[in-house]
Amino acid sequence: MNKINRVILFIIDNIRSDELFDFMAKGLLPNIRKLMENGIYSKNCITDFPPITFPTQVSLVTGTYTGDYRKENCHGVPLMNWMGRNTSPPFLRNYTSRNLQIYKINEDLGDKCKTLLEMAGEGNTASIAQFINRGTDYFFPERKTKLVMYYLILAAFRNFKKMMVRGNSALVQKLID
């Protein structure tokens, strides 16, 4: 049996595959092209449903689908939320909340569900900017303070984006009038 020396799982969120391959064909993504030429990739992947960031990333990292993690070999992250089914009423955790609930996603995965990092066993493992990192030797950002900074930057970017949309809408409206 061949021993795998290295695995890099490179997850890009929020782009259609045809756009990604078009950008590569135009020479706009030379480093991604190099990874692709020296690795394994697929143009025929199918996402799970719903095609939302957290459940699909958990599916990629665990090889399982969402479902009732108490009964099935699955991860149990249905949307941007997780529902604890052991209390009444059920506990709902929102991973996008400002109090950093995303940091608890590893605890929320079902016990029967293993991450690729846990399946890898011995060796050096790292997870960079991927919060589904159970079983890793190194995780970045490794401290909650860095995680807070990461989220503040993301939040600022989202607000900036909204501001630009509003500004552009106002400009377009003035041009129409």
C-alpha positions as CSV (number, residue, x, y, z in Angstrom):
1,M,0.0,0.0,0.0
2,N,1.3,3.5,-0.9
3,K,1.8,5.9,2.0
4,I,0.5,9.4,1.4
5,N,3.1,12.0,2.2
6,R,1.0,15.0,2.3
7,V,-2.7,16.1,1.9
8,I,-3.8,19.7,1.4
9,L,-7.5,20.1,1.4
10,F,-8.1,23.6,-0.1
11,I,-11.7,24.8,0.4
12,I,-12.8,27.9,-1.6
13,D,-16.2,29.2,-0.5
14,N,-18.7,31.2,-2.5
15,I,-17.6,30.6,-6.1
16,R,-19.1,28.5,-8.8
17,S,-16.8,25.9,-10.3
18,D,-17.3,27.2,-13.9
19,E,-16.1,30.6,-12.7
20,L,-13.1,29.1,-10.9
21,F,-12.0,27.1,-13.9
22,D,-12.5,30.1,-16.2
23,F,-10.3,32.3,-13.9
24,M,-7.6,29.6,-14.1
25,A,-7.9,29.3,-17.9
26,K,-7.3,33.1,-18.1
27,G,-4.2,32.8,-15.9
28,L,-5.7,34.7,-13.0
29,L,-5.0,32.0,-10.4
30,P,-1.5,30.6,-11.1
31,N,-0.9,29.2,-7.6
32,I,-4.2,27.4,-7.5
33,R,-3.5,26.0,-11.0
34,K,-0.1,24.8,-9.7
35,L,-1.8,23.0,-6.8
36,M,-4.3,21.5,-9.2
37,E,-1.6,20.3,-11.7
38,N,0.4,18.6,-8.9
39,G,-2.6,17.1,-7.1
40,I,-6.0,15.5,-7.4
41,Y,-9.1,17.5,-8.2
42,S,-12.6,16.9,-9.6
43,K,-14.8,19.0,-11.9
44,N,-17.8,16.7,-11.1
45,C,-18.4,17.2,-7.4
46,I,-21.9,17.5,-6.1
47,T,-22.7,19.5,-3.0
48,D,-25.0,18.4,-0.2
49,F,-28.3,20.3,0.5
50,P,-28.6,23.0,1.5
51,P,-25.5,24.4,-0.2
52,I,-24.6,26.6,2.7
53,T,-21.1,27.1,4.1
54,F,-21.1,25.4,7.4
55,P,-22.9,22.2,6.6
56,T,-21.1,21.7,3.3
57,Q,-17.7,22.4,4.9
58,V,-18.4,20.0,7.7
59,S,-19.4,17.4,5.0
60,L,-16.1,18.0,3.2
61,V,-14.0,17.6,6.3
62,T,-15.9,14.6,7.7
63,G,-17.2,12.8,4.6
64,T,-20.7,12.7,6.2
65,Y,-24.0,14.5,5.7
66,T,-26.2,16.3,8.2
67,G,-28.8,14.4,10.2
68,D,-29.5,13.2,13.7
69,Y,-26.0,12.7,15.0
70,R,-27.3,10.7,18.0
71,K,-28.6,7.9,15.7
72,E,-26.7,8.2,12.4
73,N,-23.1,8.4,11.3
74,C,-23.4,12.1,10.4
75,H,-22.3,15.5,11.5
76,G,-25.6,17.1,12.6
77,V,-25.0,20.7,11.4
78,P,-28.1,21.5,9.3
79,L,-27.5,25.2,8.5
80,M,-25.7,28.1,10.1
81,N,-27.0,26.7,13.4
82,W,-26.7,23.6,15.5
83,M,-29.5,22.1,17.6
84,G,-28.7,20.3,20.8
85,R,-31.4,17.6,21.0
86,N,-30.6,16.5,24.6
87,T,-32.6,19.2,26.3
88,S,-36.2,20.4,26.3
89,P,-36.6,22.8,24.6
90,P,-33.7,22.0,22.3
91,F,-30.7,24.3,22.5
92,L,-30.0,26.3,19.3
93,R,-26.5,27.5,18.6
94,N,-26.0,30.1,15.9
95,Y,-22.5,29.8,14.4
96,T,-22.6,33.3,12.9
97,S,-23.3,35.1,16.2
98,R,-21.0,37.7,17.6
99,N,-20.2,35.7,20.7
100,L,-18.0,33.3,18.7
101,Q,-20.2,30.2,18.7
102,I,-18.3,29.0,15.7
103,Y,-15.5,28.1,18.1
104,K,-17.7,25.3,19.5
105,I,-18.5,23.6,16.2
106,N,-16.0,20.8,17.0
107,E,-17.8,20.0,20.2
108,D,-21.1,19.9,18.3
109,L,-20.1,17.2,15.8
110,G,-21.6,13.8,16.6
111,D,-19.4,11.3,18.4
112,K,-19.8,8.8,15.5
113,C,-18.5,11.5,13.1
114,K,-14.7,11.7,12.6
115,T,-12.8,14.5,10.8
116,L,-10.2,13.8,8.2
117,L,-7.7,15.0,10.8
118,E,-8.9,12.4,13.3
119,M,-8.8,9.7,10.6
120,A,-5.3,10.6,9.6
121,G,-3.9,9.3,12.8
122,E,-0.1,9.7,13.4
123,G,1.7,12.6,11.7
124,N,1.7,16.4,11.7
125,T,-1.7,17.9,11.0
126,A,-2.6,21.6,10.7
127,S,-5.8,23.5,10.1
128,I,-5.6,27.1,8.8
129,A,-8.7,29.3,9.1
130,Q,-10.9,26.2,9.1
131,F,-12.9,25.9,12.3
132,I,-13.8,22.3,11.8
133,N,-10.4,21.1,13.1
134,R,-11.0,18.3,15.6
135,G,-7.9,16.1,15.7
136,T,-5.4,18.7,14.5
137,D,-1.9,19.3,16.0
138,Y,-1.9,23.0,15.0
139,F,-4.7,25.4,14.4
140,F,-4.6,29.0,13.2
141,P,-5.9,31.2,14.6
142,E,-4.7,29.3,17.7
143,R,-6.0,31.8,20.3
144,K,-9.5,33.2,20.8
145,T,-8.1,36.7,20.6
146,K,-6.9,36.0,17.1
147,L,-10.3,34.5,16.3
148,V,-12.0,37.6,17.6
149,M,-9.7,39.8,15.4
150,Y,-10.5,37.5,12.4
151,Y,-14.3,37.9,13.0
152,L,-14.0,41.7,13.5
153,I,-12.2,42.0,10.2
154,L,-15.0,39.8,8.6
155,A,-17.7,41.9,10.2
156,A,-16.1,45.1,9.1
157,F,-15.8,43.8,5.6
158,R,-19.5,42.8,5.6
159,N,-20.5,46.3,6.8
160,F,-18.2,47.9,4.2
161,K,-19.8,45.8,1.5
162,K,-23.3,46.9,2.7
163,M,-22.2,50.5,2.8
164,M,-20.9,50.2,-0.8
165,V,-24.1,48.6,-2.0
166,R,-26.2,51.4,-0.4
167,G,-23.9,54.0,-1.9
168,N,-24.1,52.4,-5.3
169,S,-27.8,52.2,-5.0
170,A,-28.1,55.9,-4.2
171,L,-25.8,56.8,-7.1
172,V,-27.8,54.7,-9.5
173,Q,-31.1,56.2,-8.2
174,K,-29.6,59.7,-8.8
175,L,-28.6,58.8,-12.3
176,I,-32.1,57.4,-13.0
177,D,-33.8,60.5,-11.7
